[in-house]
Amino acid sequence: MKDHRDVLIRPVVSEKSYGLLEENVYTFEVAKSASKPEIRDAVEALFDVAVVKVNTLNRAGKRKRNRRTGGWGQRPSQKRALITLAEGDSIDLFEV
């Protein structure tokens, strides 16, 4: 059994994620090995909310050029989870 804090890595802070807050959808970066049921259990346990739906997506790291050496590098890949909460629930972590 994984610790719930090992499943959720950090919240995603972006324009798109803040736009989804109006629809009660929260975005987290999660462990690459985490499954949807593990993500659901972690959010429900850590924030005491009811999760309606969990969507996941794997994002490949961007290829970036090093300006000093002219070589190429790669940013790390990540897995994100879009978590829809039940009506009336919210996570205070995202409130502005």
C-alpha positions as CSV (number, residue, x, y, z in Angstrom):
1,M,0.0,0.0,0.0
2,K,1.4,3.4,-1.1
3,D,1.3,6.4,1.2
4,H,-1.3,8.9,-0.1
5,R,1.4,11.6,-0.2
6,D,3.5,9.5,-2.5
7,V,0.7,9.4,-5.1
8,L,0.0,13.2,-5.3
9,I,3.2,15.1,-6.0
10,R,2.0,18.7,-6.4
11,P,-0.9,20.8,-7.7
12,V,-0.5,22.1,-11.2
13,V,-0.6,25.9,-11.4
14,S,-1.5,27.2,-14.8
15,E,-4.1,29.3,-16.6
16,K,-5.9,26.3,-17.8
17,S,-6.0,24.6,-14.3
18,Y,-7.4,27.8,-12.8
19,G,-10.0,28.0,-15.5
20,L,-11.1,24.4,-14.6
21,L,-11.7,25.4,-11.0
22,E,-15.0,27.0,-11.9
23,E,-16.1,23.5,-13.1
24,N,-14.9,22.0,-9.8
25,V,-12.0,20.2,-11.6
26,Y,-8.6,20.2,-9.9
27,T,-5.3,19.3,-11.5
28,F,-2.4,17.4,-9.8
29,E,0.9,16.0,-10.9
30,V,0.9,12.4,-9.8
31,A,3.3,9.5,-9.6
32,K,3.8,7.8,-12.9
33,S,2.8,4.4,-11.5
34,A,-0.4,5.7,-9.8
35,S,-3.7,4.2,-11.0
36,K,-7.0,6.0,-11.1
37,P,-8.3,4.2,-7.9
38,E,-5.1,5.1,-6.0
39,I,-5.5,8.7,-7.1
40,R,-9.1,8.8,-6.0
41,D,-8.3,7.3,-2.6
42,A,-5.5,9.7,-2.0
43,V,-7.5,12.8,-2.8
44,E,-10.5,11.6,-0.7
45,A,-8.2,10.8,2.3
46,L,-6.0,13.9,2.2
47,F,-8.6,16.5,1.5
48,D,-11.8,14.9,2.9
49,V,-13.8,15.4,-0.3
50,A,-15.9,13.2,-2.6
51,V,-14.4,12.4,-6.0
52,V,-16.8,12.0,-8.9
53,K,-14.3,11.3,-11.8
54,V,-10.5,11.0,-12.4
55,N,-9.0,11.5,-15.8
56,T,-5.2,11.0,-16.3
57,L,-2.8,12.1,-19.0
58,N,0.8,11.4,-19.6
59,R,2.8,14.4,-20.9
60,A,6.1,13.8,-22.7
61,G,9.0,16.1,-21.7
62,K,9.8,18.9,-24.1
63,R,13.0,18.8,-26.1
64,K,15.0,21.9,-25.2
65,R,18.2,23.4,-26.7
66,N,21.1,24.4,-24.4
67,R,22.1,27.9,-25.4
68,R,25.7,27.6,-24.0
69,T,26.7,24.3,-25.6
70,G,24.3,24.1,-28.5
71,G,23.3,20.6,-27.4
72,W,19.9,19.2,-26.8
73,G,18.3,18.1,-23.5
74,Q,15.0,16.9,-22.4
75,R,12.6,18.1,-19.6
76,P,11.2,15.3,-17.5
77,S,7.9,13.6,-18.5
78,Q,5.0,13.8,-16.1
79,K,1.7,12.3,-15.4
80,R,-1.3,14.6,-14.5
81,A,-4.7,13.8,-13.0
82,L,-7.8,15.9,-13.6
83,I,-10.0,15.3,-10.6
84,T,-13.7,16.2,-10.6
85,L,-15.2,16.7,-7.2
86,A,-18.8,16.3,-6.1
87,E,-21.0,19.4,-6.1
88,G,-20.4,21.5,-3.0
89,D,-16.9,20.1,-2.3
90,S,-13.7,22.1,-2.8
91,I,-10.0,22.0,-2.0
92,D,-8.8,25.1,-0.1
93,L,-5.3,24.6,-1.4
94,F,-6.3,26.3,-4.7
95,E,-8.3,29.2,-3.4
96,V,-6.9,32.6,-4.2
